[in-house]
Amino acid sequence: MSTWVLEVGNSRAKWAQFSAEASLHDDPRSVQVCPIGRPLPDSSAKTWAQDIATGDHVVVTGSGNLEPWVEALRPTRVFRPGDAIPLLTNVTEPGKLGLDRVANAWAVVSGCVHEADPTMSWLVVDAGTCVTVDLVCGGRHMGGSIAPGIRMRLQAMHEHTHALPWIQDPVSAMAAMPVVGTNTKDAMVSGAFHSLDAELTGTWMRLKDEFPNLGIILTGGDAQHLQLRAVSPRFADANLTLKGHHALHKHLHDTH
């Protein structure tokens, strides 16, 4: 028996399989990713539905349009934005907390990150289209921040100025570019990529006075390229959000 987690974003969907015997910190057995076509759902939904065996659990969640996927997959559980959440949080409107942020925080407090002590304080950084930072302390979500991601920063500079170019280099190449740019392109990359690295390190250093055992957990498509050399402890988990949704489903299934 397996638990399948479909996470629907605005531009792509992820389909992950967790075995029934998996512990909370185990990675999914498989992860498939597809861009979301128009109209929804595309052929991936029909293909993925064939993976589901009798007795499997299927969870559909995410910030994108869930309804076509719900129709195609007939899930066991649908977790929508605004649904009640078991996560202890200090945010003033929990129903508006993004489900990716809920899953990331829940993954940390549930011990989904191997060797990352859930009783410590953690900054959970999800570096994608936007960069979300969530502070988790002693099993409680304290709040966080949302900022433009690397691509969004570069796009904004190009679209809101007359002369700055559109930079299409992969983010993986930006880490090797100079911190002090000597041409327009390198200066823009420094402002988008290296400044984000410094921004995250600075946030960690500022909060470390109040939370002395503070560490960082990185996830998201651009997380692997961030260096954060001054930060310790530091962990990276590419499957953090999926593992959080899986852990959340197990919690709700076991308590209801």
N, C-alpha and C positions, 0 to 999 in steps of 0.2 A: 504494500500500500504506500502511496506517495501523497504528499501535499504539493500542489502546484500553485505558485504565486504569479499572477499577472499584474505587473505594475505599468500603468498607462500614463505616459507623459503627454506633453503637447506635441512632440515631434517623433517620439519613438516609444515602443512598448518592449518590455522585458518579460520573458516567460521562463520561470525557474522551477526546477524539480528538487524537492527535499524528500529524502527517504524517511519512512516512518521511524526508523531507528536513530535518526540524526539527533545529535545533541544541539543545543542552541548555538554553540560556537562553530559547528560544522558548516562548511561551505555547501551551497547547493550542488547536487550531482551534475546538473547541467544548467546552462543559461543560454537562451536564444534571444537575439535582439533583432527587431525589424523597424524600419521607418513606418510611420502611420500614413497609410494612403488615403485617398479620397475617391469614392465614398468609403466610409468605415462600415464594418471591418474589412481589411484586405484579405487576401487568400491565406495569410499566416494564421488567422483565427481558426479557419476551417482545418488547416493542417495541424495546428496545436491541439484542437479538440480531439483529434484522433489519438493523441498521446494518453488521454485520460482513461484509466481502467476502472472497472467496477469497484467501488469502495474508496476510491481516491477522494481527497478533499481538494477543492479548487477555490482560491481566493482571488477576487478581482478588486483592485484598489488603484489609487493614483490621483493625480491632479487633472488628468485629461478627460475626454468624453468617454465615460464608462459604458453607456447603455448598449451600443452595438456589440461590445465584447461580452457583456452580460447575456445578451440574447444568443450569442454564438456558443458560449461556453457553459451556460447553465450552472453557475458556480454554487458552491456550498455557502459561501459568505461573500458579501459585497461590503466593502468598507469605503464609505464616501466622505468627502469633505463635509464637516459639520456634524458627523456622527459623534456620539458620546465616546470619550476616550478614557481608558484607565490610568493614563500617565498623570502623575502628580506634577502640576505645572503652576508657575506663578504668572503666566500670561493672563491678561484681563479678559480675553475672549477666546477660550480654548477651542471653540467650534470653528474659528477661523485660522487655527494653526495648521500649516500645510502638512499633508499626510506624509510627505517625505521627511519632514522634520520630526513628526511624531515617531515614525519608524526608526529614524536614526537614534533619537534619544532613548526609545524603548529598547533598542538593541544594546545600548551601553548599560542601562540599568539592569537588564536581564542577563548580563554576562556573555553576550554573543561574541565579544572580541577576545580571542584567546590571549591570556596573560595580561589583559587590561583589567585591573581590579575595579569592579563596579562601585565599590564604596569610596573610591577616590573622586576627585573633581576632574572633569574633562571638558575641553572645548571640542565639539564635534563639528568638523569643517567639511561641508559638501560643496566641492568646487565643480560647478557645471555652468549652465547658461547664466545663472546667478550663483553667488557664493553665499551660502547660509552658514552662520556660526551659531551654535547652540551650547549654552553652558549647562552641564549636568553636574549636580553636586549631591552626594549622599543619597542617590536614588531619586532626586527631584530635578525637574527641568526648571531652570531659573529664568529662562528667556534667551534672547539672542539678537542677531543682526542679519540683515539681508543687504547684499551689495552686488553691483554688476560683476559678471564674470569677465574673464580675459577677452573673449571674443566681443562681448557687448561693449567693453571699454574701447576697443579698437574701432568698432563700428560707429560708436558715438562720436569719436574724434573725426572720423571720415565724413559722416553725414552732417555734422553740425559745424563744419568749417569749409572754406573754399578750396584750400590747397593741400590738406593732409590726405595722403593716399589710403586706399583700402589694402590692408595687409592680409594675405591669404596663407602665409607660412603656417605649417602645423605648429601647435603649441609645444610639441616635443622639441622643436628646434629653437624655441625662444630661450630655454634655460642656458644655452651656450652663447647667447648674444650678450654684449657688454652691458654692465650696469650703467656706465656712463656712455651714452650714445654720442657718436661723432657725425651722424647724419640723421636725417629726418626719420627714416624707418627705424633705426636702432633706438632713437630717442623715444619713439612711440611705443616700441616693445618694452623698453625700460619702464615707461610710465604705466603700461598695462600689466606686464608680467612681473617684473622685479618689484614694483611698488606693491603688488598684491602680496608677494612673499613677505615684504617688510611690514605690511599692514597686519598680516596674521601674526607674525612674530611680535609686533608691538602690542597687539591686543593681549596675547598670552603674557607678555612681560608686565603689562599694566594690571592684569587681574591676579597675577601670581602673588602680589603683596597681600591680597585678601584671601586667596586660596593657595597656600604654600605648596600643596602637593599636586598642583594643576598640570595636566598633560594634554596632548592633542591627539585626536583620532581623525584621520583623513579618509575621505571617500569622494566619489564623483569622478567624472571623466578626465578632468585636468589635475586631479590630486597627485597622481604619480609623478608629475613634472615639478611640483613644488619642492623646495629644498629645506627650508626652515631649519637651517643648521644649528641655530642657537637653542632650539626647543628640545627638551627632554623631560619626561618620557614622550615618545612619539610613536604612534602605530598607524598603519594604513590597512584598510579593508575595503576592497573594491565592491564587495557584496553586502556592505553594511545595511543598506536600505532594504534589500530583499530579505536579509536575515531578520531585520526588525519586524517586517510584515509577517514573516513566518512565526516569530516568537509571539507577536501580538495575537495571531490566530490561535496558537496553542494555548495562550493564557485565556482567551475568551471561550475557547472550546472546553477547557478544563474547569472553568468556573461557572458555566451556564448549562 
